[in-house]
Amino acid sequence: MRQLGLAGLLVLALSVGAGEAGAKGWGKDYVPNVPVVTQDGKTLKFYDDLVKGKIVVLSFIYTSCKDICPLSTARLGEAQERLGSRVGRDIFFYSISIEPERDTPERLKQYADAFHAGPGWLFLTGLPEDIQQIRYKFGDRRPDLADHRNDVVLGNGTTGEWQRENELGDIEHFVRAIEDMDPAARGGPTAKLAAAKDGAPGPSAAVRPTTVPYDRGHVMEGRQAGSAMFAKLCAGCHTVGRGDHVGPDLDGLTLRRSRAWITEFLINPIKMRARKDPIALALAAKFPGVRMPYLQIHDSDAADLISYIDAHSRQQQPTIALDTLTALTTHEGTHLTAADLKGQPFAVVFGYTHCPDVCPTTLLQWSNLLGGTGTAFKVLFVSVDGDRDTPEVLKAYLAAFDSHITALTGDAAQLAAVAAQFGASYAKVAESNGEYSLDHTVKSYLIDQDGHVAGSIDPETPEPDQRRLLAWLAAR
């Protein structure tokens, strides 16, 4: 007998009691025949029209669910793609709302469209007491919506065979489990392919989980860990380079968004929408059918996902060439080495000593921040005024600020090379007295331990956000 995952081994009879269903399986005497309404407003009998004589996949969801329901529904979307024309012909998907008071057919229609539900995949609602009866019969008796079961039920309305399955596990295993509900299809093409992938002789082989080694200090291993996580949490809604799906295409994500922003959004998108982050709100408006859910992941998980997305993008986010910084001269008349910067986070600020306002304000903010970190976090103040800001001038200027700030200067070509890496700009502005000032980028660029621009702050960034970003960098 083919070995199933943990959820698959929990036969539905264990949830409701074998005596209720009877020895011959679950048929018309057990499965409720109550009316349900589809996303298109059509009323059907649950057993007679939807279960009898069919192979079915039942998923219990509700559209306002902020975590597991979107992931579960997205995984059904992946299974729909793999099963192709068999969905609607041999196999039928039913996503049943457990919040029928709110989930009207119109709301379910929007949800179904967001996940590209095709023929044979219905989203169902109905009278609360009827939906509750269906839930009860299929083993979900928890009163709290947020605590509902997060697995699906596979059934064969002809043979009366039913089982639970974890749809968030390996997708090939999940599809194979659906196919195997048909006795005639057991050992079919998908099963053989998956068995061969496992290195086993046939469809009865056990599905062996893959363990991915991970050391946070190695980017490649982070990409491997991110691969498994992307397949489980992201692939149902997103592609990398194949266009928008349920959510946006993630190709080149690290070129469009800072790593700090991506990390925060991955960890808690609900919080970011609540505080009206403009990018988060724009994404919600562009993809109104379903919003990014709360994935319950941590910083290290987000780093793995970002590494995976960046590695599979057509154009990856470049790392900062440290030699452009080490070519500059410090305020002590020396040079930084690659060892001074490599493998640790730091910040780069562009400015000049004759700056009347923003530069001293920025360095004072950094002095306050560095005084509260208790770490040797480096801030590099790159002068864009190479003619006037000699090492001696810079040394005198830095006497008023924190000792962890290092000033750098160089010739015009060296400064231009550094600025180009960050997309920073500066330009001389002639003044009436014959002197000049410089318009320049006021951002402080935050570099992570892998050498990527992880984010930025400026004088308008609230201090709590500045400290949060520094804490995030230090914890990576």
C-alpha positions, 0 to 999 in steps of 0.5 A, a space after each residue: 500500500 502506498 505510504 501517505 503523508 501524516 495528514 493522509 494517514 489520518 483517515 476521515 473515519 478517525 475524525 468522526 468515528 468509524 461507526 457513523 459512516 458504516 463499514 461500506 464507506 460514506 455514501 448518500 446515507 452519510 454525506 449531507 444532501 443540503 442545498 449549496 450555492 455556487 460563486 455563480 449563484 446556482 443552487 445545487 444539492 451537495 450530495 446528489 449534484 456534487 459528490 455522487 459518482 465523482 472524485 472530489 477535493 473538499 477545502 474549507 475556507 473563508 475569504 477574510 482568512 488572513 493566513 492559511 486559506 489563501 495558501 490552501 487555495 493557491 495550492 489547489 490552483 497549482 493542483 488544477 494546473 497539473 491535473 489539466 482537463 481532468 478537473 471538471 471531467 474526472 475530478 472536482 474541486 469544492 472550496 466551501 466557505 465556513 463563513 457563509 454569512 459574509 461569503 456571498 456568491 459575489 464575494 466568492 466569485 471575486 475570490 475564485 477569479 483571483 485564483 483563476 478557478 476553472 471549470 470543475 472548481 466551485 466555491 460554495 456557500 449556503 445557509 449557515 446550518 447547512 454549511 455547519 452540517 457539512 463541516 460536522 460530517 467531515 470532521 471539522 467541529 471547531 467553533 472558532 473560524 480562526 482555528 479551523 482545520 487546514 487540510 483538505 478532504 479527498 473523496 470518491 463518491 462511487 466507492 465511498 473512500 475518503 481521506 484527509 491530505 495535507 495540500 501544503 506538502 509536496 505538490 507532486 505527492 498531493 496531486 498523486 493522492 488526488 489521482 489515486 482516489 480513482 482505483 483505475 488511475 492508481 499507478 498512472 503517469 503522475 504516480 510513476 513520475 513521482 516514484 521515479 523522482 523518489 528513486 523507487 520502483 513504483 507507485 507504492 514507494 514511500 514519499 521521502 521528505 527532502 532535508 535541506 542543510 542550511 547555514 546562515 553564513 552561506 548564500 547558496 544554502 540559503 537559496 536551497 532552503 528558500 527553494 523549498 519554502 517558495 514551493 510551499 508558501 509562494 508558488 501558488 500565487 507568484 511566479 519568477 519571470 512568468 508574469 503576474 498570477 494571483 499576485 505579482 511576478 517577483 522577477 527582479 524584486 530586489 531591484 524594485 524593492 529594498 530587502 528591508 521592505 521585502 523582509 518586513 512585508 513577508 513577515 507581516 503584510 497585515 501590519 504594513 497595510 494597517 499602517 498604510 504603507 503606500 507600496 502595500 496599499 498599491 499592491 492590495 489595490 492592484 490585486 483586490 481578489 486576495 491579499 498577501 497573507 500572514 505567513 508566520 515566518 521569521 527573518 531568516 526565512 525571509 532572507 532565504 526566500 529573498 535569496 531564492 527569488 534573486 537567484 532565479 530572477 533574470 537580473 539579480 541585485 548586484 553586490 556593492 564592489 567594495 574596492 570602489 570604497 577602499 580606493 577612497 582616502 579616509 579622514 585619517 589619510 589611510 584606506 579601508 580594506 575589504 576586511 573592514 567591510 566584508 561580511 558585516 552591515 554598514 551605511 553609506 552617506 553622501 554629503 560635504 562639510 560646507 553643507 549648511 543643513 542636511 549633512 550635519 543633521 544626518 550625521 547628528 542623527 547617526 551619532 544618536 543612533 550609534 550611541 544607542 546600538 552598543 555595536 561597532 556599526 560603521 557609517 561611511 560619510 563620502 564627501 562629494 566635494 573632493 576639491 575642498 574636503 581634504 582628509 584634514 578638513 574631514 577630520 576636523 569636521 568629524 570631531 563633532 560626531 560619533 567615532 564610528 563615522 568614517 569620512 572618505 574623499 577622492 578624486 572626481 572619477 573615484 567619487 563618481 564610481 562610488 555614487 554610481 553603485 548606489 544610484 546617488 547623484 550630486 551636482 555643483 550649484 554656482 552661487 552669486 558670491 563666486 562660491 558653490 554648493 552641492 545638490 546631493 542625494 540625502 539618503 543613507 544607504 544600508 548595506 547588509 552582510 552579503 553586500 546588497 543595498 538592503 534599504 535606506 533612511 533619510 532625515 525624514 525617516 522616524 527614529 523608531 523606524 531607523 532603529 528598527 532597520 538597524 536592529 534588523 541589519 544587526 540580527 541578520 
